[in-house]
Amino acid sequence: MSGIAIQHLSKTYPGATPVHALDEIHLQVNEGEFIALLGPSGCGKSTLLNLVAGFEQPSAGKLTVEGQAVKRPGPERGVVFQEAALFPWLSVWENVVFGPKMAGEARSAYEPRAKEMLEITGLSAFTNHLPVQLSGGMRQRVGIARVLTLGSRILLMDEPFGALDAQTRLTMQELLLSVWHRFRKTVVFVTHDIDEAILLADTIYVMSARPGRIQTRIEVPIERPRTLEHTTSEQFNALKREIMHQIRH
């Protein structure tokens, strides 16, 4: 099971002036569910993602993944950052297979999987390229292929398309939709873009300004599979208006 359960979670950063980043977060993510955390900058979206990833520990509350308390990062939780965070001296292929290789997995096991993920992400012709030779969108494709090759059951994505131009961002959203439809990973996706959240997610959690709280839970009723054409529908725009109202409130 790839579920995530969060109860009464809070996070405060100590200091001369303590920063109360998150307060009383309650969240349940079911196996195979795609959720989006949506809210203004500084509301604690990335902090919450880092807690699920195991990069940080909560100040209070309970956080479990697959029934186990999160104490540290783990291979079942793959993270895709806003910047691709690739090793610049390694080729695309070497970046993609780095995780299973370091984990001691047999080459015969991870190599077919890596080839499949490179094909799915449109990178088969670029396996020998270095990251510096790739566009921003292609580097993010490498980051996604790397996490999928690792075999993570949960994808934690921190505004992965935020630094891309508008056209490339749409292309990457389409790619992520196709990848999710094929593998049905559990996804926690951080964004401040309402359109992106509606297009991608099953459920949207709207967060308040700091200290971040879950202000509203909104189920997205738009049927899957989804395409960019859905963003022009009246159903899509009605939901967008509702979320904008929630954020203003």
N, C-alpha and C positions, 0 to 999 in steps of 0.2 A: 504494500500500500504506500502511496506517495502523498499522503495527506499532511497538511500543516495545520497545527492547532495553536492558537495564541490566546491567552487569557490574562486579563488584568496586567498587561505588560506596560511598563514605564521605563524611560531612559533619561537619566540626568547626568550631564557632564560636570564633574566637580571643578572647582576653581574659586578664585576670589569672588567672582560673580557666577554662580552655578547656572548652567543652561539646561532648562527643562525641555528636552526635545520631544518626548512622546509621553502621553498620559492615558492610562486605562484603555489600551488597545485590546479589542476582542476581534478575532478573525479566525475563520475556518475555511481552509482551501481543500477541496476534495481531489482525489486522484483524477488526473486528466483534465482538471479545470484550468481555464485561462482567466486569471484575474488581473485587473489593472488598478494600481494605486494612483489616484489622480488628485492633484492639489497644487497650491501655489508654491513657489520657491521658498525653501526654508521651513516647510511644514513637517519635515521628518520622514519623507518617503524613502530616501536613500538610507537613512539611519535604520529604518525598519527592515529594509532589504539586507543591510549588513548584519543585522541581528539574526535573520533567518539563515544567512550564509555562514554564520559562526565567526565572522571577523570581529564582532564585538559581543559583549554580554549585557543583558538587561539589568537595570537597577532594581526592578521588582517585577513580579509576575512569572508566568510559565510559558515556555515556548518549546513545542515538540515537533519533530519531523518523523513520520512513520512510527509514532508512538515513543520515540526516544528524545530525551532532553538534548538540546543543541548546546554543545560545549566547545566545539571547534569546527573548522571547515571540513567537509567530507565530499568524496567523489560522487555521491548521489545528488549533490547540489552543484550544478554547473553555473558559473556566473559569466554574464556578458556585460561588459562595462560600456560606458559612453564612448570611450576610446578603446580600440581593439586590444590594446595591451599585449601586442605580439613581441616575440623576441626578434629584434631587428637583424641579428646576425644569422638567423635560421631561415630556411626557405619555407614556402607555404606548406609543403609536405611535412617538413620537420616540425613546424609549429603545430600542425593538426595532430600528429601522432605523438607529440611530446608527453601528454598525460598518460596514456596507456603504456608507453614505453618506459617511463619512469616508475610506473606501478609494477613493472616486471611482467606485464602481459606478453604472451608469445606473439611474435610478429605475424605468424600465420593466422592468429585470431583477430588482431586489430587492423591488419593491412586491407582486407576486403571491405571492412566497415569504413575505413578512412576513404577508400576509393569511392564508395557509394555516396558518402557525405559530400565529397568534393564534386561529384557529378550533380548531386541535388542542388548544391549551392552555385553551380556554374563555374567552378574553378579548376576543372580537370586539365585545362590547357595552361594553367599557371602554376603547376606544382613546384617548378624550379625557380620561380620568381622570389625575390626578397620583398619584404613588406614595403620598402621605400619605392619599389617599382609599381605599386598598386594604388588605385584611387581609394578614397575614404570608404566608399561603399563596398569595394572589394575586400578591404581589410576587415570590415565588419562581417562579411561573408566568411572569411577565414575564422574569425572568432566564433561564429555560430557553428561552423563545421567542426571546429576543435571541441566544443562542448558536446556536440552530438556524437563525435567519435569516442569521447571519454565514456559515453554511455550513461550520462547523468539522467536520472528519472525526473528531476526537478530542474527547471531553467529559471534562474533569477536574472532579470534583465533590467539594468539601470539606465533608462533613457538611451538605449543603444543606437537610436537613429537621430538623436538630438543635434549632433554636429554636422549632419548631412544636408545638402541642398534639397530643395523641395521635391524635385523630380526623382532624385536618388532615394529619398526617404519613402516615396510612394512605392518604388520598385522593391525596396527592402520590406515594406509592410506586406506586399503581395507574397514575397518569398516566405516570410514568417508564417503567414496564413497557410500556405501550402505545406510547409514543414510540420506545423501543428496538426493539420488535418491528416497527415500521413502517419505521424508517430504518437500523437495524443499525449505529449508530455504534460506534466503539471507545470504551469507557467505563472510566475509573479512578475508583472511588467510595470515598471515605474515610468510615469510620463506626466507632463503638464499639458499635453495636447488632447483636447476633448475629442476631436475627430478620430485620432489614433486610438484612443481608449475604446470608443464605441465600435470602431471597425474590427478591432482585434479580440476584445475580451468577451467572456461569458458573463462576468460580473464586474462591476466597477465600484470601488470603494473611494468615496470622496472624502478627503481629509481636510481638517480645519487648519488654520494658521497655528503657529507654535504657541503652546505645546500641541503637537499633532494628536488629534483624536479622529476616530472614524465618525464622520458626520452623517454620512448616508451610504447605504448599500443599495445599488441599483442593478437589477438583472437586465441584461441586454436581450430584448425579444427577437432580434433579427435572426432569421434562420441561417444556418450554415449549409453548404460552404458559402463564404462571402467574397465579394469582389469589390474593387474600387467604385463600381457603379452604384453600390448600395449607399454611398455617401451622398448621393443626390436625391434619395427618396424622401418622401414626407415623413415616414416613420423614423428615419435617421435624424432628420432635422428637428422633429418634435422632441426626441430624446435629448438632442443637443441643447435645445432651449431649456428643458427641465434641469439638466446638469448645470448650465450657466446660472440658472436661478439659484440652485443649491450653493454654488460657489460664492455668488454675491451675498447670499444670506449668511 
